C-alpha cells in the first residue's frame, strides 16, 4: 500500500488492497503510514479514501513525530486539511522539536494554506508556544526568505491565520506584532499603543 500511496493518486488501487486485507495503518521502517505518504505526495484522492477507510489521522512518523496535519500544512496540501480536522486530527500535537501547527505554518505554508487554516476550527492552538529552540511561530515567519510579492501575501495570510485563532484584531489593525501585543494584554484598548 505504501508504494501505491507514493506513486499514484488512484483510490481504486487502495480499495483493491484494502479488500485483500491490507492495513491502512501499516507503518514502513521509518514509521510512515500510507496516509502520511499520500499527503507528502499531495495525492488528494488517495488521502481522502484512506481517511474514509479509517486511517489514523494522528499517527506520527518516527523521525520527526510529524502527523498528517503537520504534513498537510508543511507540504501545502490544503485540500485535505478540513477532512483531517473533521476526522479528529489533533491541531495541538507537537513534533519531536516541540513545534506545533503554528510553527509548521510559519515555516512552510503558502498563503492559500494559511487562509484555509484561518477558516478552520483550531481552538486551543497556542500561537505563542516556544519550541525546543525557544522560538515562536512568528519568529520563524520573520526568518523566512521571500520574494517581494509572496512575502507580503504570506505575511498577511499568517496575520489572518493568527488572528483567527486569537480572536483579536482585524486585518486592518496593524502588524502581527500588534496582534501579539493585543493578545498578551499589552494594549489597554483596541488600537491603543503600549506605554
FENGILIN-V457022 format. One record per helix or strand of 2 or more residues. SS is the DSSP state (@ for helix, = for strand). FROM is the first residue (numbers start at 1). TO is the last residue. If there is no record, write none. Layout:
ss: [SS	SS]
from: [FROM	FROM]
to: [TO	TO]
//
This chain:
ss: [@	@	@	@	@	@	@	@	@	@	@	@]
from: [2	11	34	44	68	78	101	111	137	148	171	176]
to: [7	19	40	52	74	86	108	118	143	166	173	183]
//
